């Protein structure tokens, strides 16, 4: 059964981080993550999103990652909710790749 990013024990965190960095680059952003745990990676991405200061840049990133920002949890701070949503989607991309690799 598919878990979420924070409860992942199936895939190497480095693979998920590499995919997120690729998604950022493909949307015109450049960031190398230094955090080493899922919760700290969520906070690091949230800080990065907050620092973008452009809704267009965030929209481009979320279009690339293939998530709808409107699905972010309302009970979390805005950028943390967006970051969690993004990491979960990137995790699912890794899960799909590895599960259905031929």
C-alpha atoms as a printed R data frame, in Angstrom:
    type eleno elety resid chain resno      x      y       z
1   ATOM     1    CA   UNK     A     1  0.000  0.000   0.000
2   ATOM     2    CA   UNK     A     2  1.266  3.463  -0.882
3   ATOM     3    CA   UNK     A     3  2.293  5.529   2.106
4   ATOM     4    CA   UNK     A     4  3.095  9.207   2.165
5   ATOM     5    CA   UNK     A     5  6.479 10.886   2.116
6   ATOM     6    CA   UNK     A     6  6.786 11.215   5.890
7   ATOM     7    CA   UNK     A     7  6.105  7.533   6.573
8   ATOM     8    CA   UNK     A     8  8.158  6.133   3.681
9   ATOM     9    CA   UNK     A     9 10.390  3.219   4.579
10  ATOM    10    CA   UNK     A    10 10.471  1.644   1.134
11  ATOM    11    CA   UNK     A    11 12.651  4.028  -0.889
12  ATOM    12    CA   UNK     A    12 15.904  5.845  -0.237
13  ATOM    13    CA   UNK     A    13 15.378  9.437   0.812
14  ATOM    14    CA   UNK     A    14 18.212 10.424  -1.529
15  ATOM    15    CA   UNK     A    15 16.170  9.179  -4.516
16  ATOM    16    CA   UNK     A    16 13.185 11.283  -3.499
17  ATOM    17    CA   UNK     A    17 15.359 14.351  -2.889
18  ATOM    18    CA   UNK     A    18 17.051 13.911  -6.284
19  ATOM    19    CA   UNK     A    19 13.629 13.773  -7.960
20  ATOM    20    CA   UNK     A    20 12.484 16.952  -6.172
21  ATOM    21    CA   UNK     A    21 15.677 18.754  -7.193
22  ATOM    22    CA   UNK     A    22 15.038 17.619 -10.779
23  ATOM    23    CA   UNK     A    23 11.454 18.914 -10.615
24  ATOM    24    CA   UNK     A    24 12.739 22.262  -9.364
25  ATOM    25    CA   UNK     A    25 15.320 22.494 -12.153
26  ATOM    26    CA   UNK     A    26 12.768 21.556 -14.809
27  ATOM    27    CA   UNK     A    27 10.557 24.426 -13.623
28  ATOM    28    CA   UNK     A    28 13.415 26.945 -13.773
29  ATOM    29    CA   UNK     A    29 14.386 26.856 -10.100
30  ATOM    30    CA   UNK     A    30 17.644 25.771  -8.525
31  ATOM    31    CA   UNK     A    31 17.878 24.425  -5.001
32  ATOM    32    CA   UNK     A    32 20.004 21.714  -3.429
33  ATOM    33    CA   UNK     A    33 18.447 20.332  -0.264
34  ATOM    34    CA   UNK     A    34 20.568 20.072   2.852
35  ATOM    35    CA   UNK     A    35 17.955 18.591   5.197
36  ATOM    36    CA   UNK     A    36 18.098 14.867   5.921
37  ATOM    37    CA   UNK     A    37 14.688 13.939   7.355
38  ATOM    38    CA   UNK     A    38 11.232 14.165   5.788
39  ATOM    39    CA   UNK     A    39  9.966 16.751   8.271
40  ATOM    40    CA   UNK     A    40 13.035 18.964   7.859
41  ATOM    41    CA   UNK     A    41 12.800 18.618   4.060
42  ATOM    42    CA   UNK     A    42  9.185 19.793   4.216
43  ATOM    43    CA   UNK     A    43 10.259 22.827   6.237
44  ATOM    44    CA   UNK     A    44 13.193 23.531   3.917
45  ATOM    45    CA   UNK     A    45 10.936 23.457   0.854
46  ATOM    46    CA   UNK     A    46  8.338 25.588   2.657
47  ATOM    47    CA   UNK     A    47 10.998 28.221   3.354
48  ATOM    48    CA   UNK     A    48 12.133 28.060  -0.263
49  ATOM    49    CA   UNK     A    49  8.554 28.498  -1.541
50  ATOM    50    CA   UNK     A    50  8.000 31.402   0.841
51  ATOM    51    CA   UNK     A    51 11.177 33.042  -0.449
52  ATOM    52    CA   UNK     A    52 10.117 32.763  -4.094
53  ATOM    53    CA   UNK     A    53  7.903 35.821  -3.669
54  ATOM    54    CA   UNK     A    54  6.120 35.018  -6.913
55  ATOM    55    CA   UNK     A    55  2.902 33.141  -7.417
56  ATOM    56    CA   UNK     A    56  3.890 32.473 -11.035
57  ATOM    57    CA   UNK     A    57  7.088 30.680 -10.006
58  ATOM    58    CA   UNK     A    58  5.190 28.549  -7.497
59  ATOM    59    CA   UNK     A    59  2.500 27.828 -10.088
60  ATOM    60    CA   UNK     A    60  5.156 26.746 -12.599
61  ATOM    61    CA   UNK     A    61  6.687 24.404 -10.042
62  ATOM    62    CA   UNK     A    62  3.358 22.898  -9.061
63  ATOM    63    CA   UNK     A    63  2.396 22.472 -12.704
64  ATOM    64    CA   UNK     A    64  5.670 20.609 -13.274
65  ATOM    65    CA   UNK     A    65  5.217 18.429 -10.188
66  ATOM    66    CA   UNK     A    66  1.571 17.873 -11.165
67  ATOM    67    CA   UNK     A    67 -0.248 18.915  -8.011
68  ATOM    68    CA   UNK     A    68 -3.127 21.243  -7.306
69  ATOM    69    CA   UNK     A    69 -2.244 23.777  -4.578
70  ATOM    70    CA   UNK     A    70 -5.938 23.910  -3.666
71  ATOM    71    CA   UNK     A    71 -5.556 20.391  -2.252
72  ATOM    72    CA   UNK     A    72 -3.143 21.594   0.449
73  ATOM    73    CA   UNK     A    73 -4.268 20.910   3.998
74  ATOM    74    CA   UNK     A    74 -5.999 23.945   5.466
75  ATOM    75    CA   UNK     A    75 -4.912 23.111   9.023
76  ATOM    76    CA   UNK     A    76 -1.203 23.703   8.261
77  ATOM    77    CA   UNK     A    77  0.667 26.948   7.644
78  ATOM    78    CA   UNK     A    78  0.271 27.746   3.933
79  ATOM    79    CA   UNK     A    79  3.809 27.073   2.685
80  ATOM    80    CA   UNK     A    80  4.195 23.982   4.882
81  ATOM    81    CA   UNK     A    81  0.966 22.614   3.412
82  ATOM    82    CA   UNK     A    82  2.220 23.300  -0.122
83  ATOM    83    CA   UNK     A    83  5.588 21.704   0.639
84  ATOM    84    CA   UNK     A    84  3.972 18.594   2.113
85  ATOM    85    CA   UNK     A    85  1.736 18.295  -0.932
86  ATOM    86    CA   UNK     A    86  4.745 18.627  -3.272
87  ATOM    87    CA   UNK     A    87  6.882 16.077  -1.411
88  ATOM    88    CA   UNK     A    88  4.003 13.582  -1.343
89  ATOM    89    CA   UNK     A    89  3.524 13.923  -5.105
90  ATOM    90    CA   UNK     A    90  7.247 13.505  -5.813
91  ATOM    91    CA   UNK     A    91  7.277 10.468  -3.517
92  ATOM    92    CA   UNK     A    92  4.378  9.003  -5.518
93  ATOM    93    CA   UNK     A    93  6.315  9.575  -8.741
94  ATOM    94    CA   UNK     A    94  9.238  7.581  -7.323
95  ATOM    95    CA   UNK     A    95  6.866  4.876  -6.098
96  ATOM    96    CA   UNK     A    96  5.264  4.565  -9.538
97  ATOM    97    CA   UNK     A    97  8.634  4.494 -11.324
98  ATOM    98    CA   UNK     A    98 10.048  1.780  -9.095
99  ATOM    99    CA   UNK     A    99  6.856 -0.244  -8.908
100 ATOM   100    CA   UNK     A   100  6.257 -0.335 -12.653
101 ATOM   101    CA   UNK     A   101  9.803 -0.285 -13.985
102 ATOM   102    CA   UNK     A   102 10.187 -2.845 -16.723
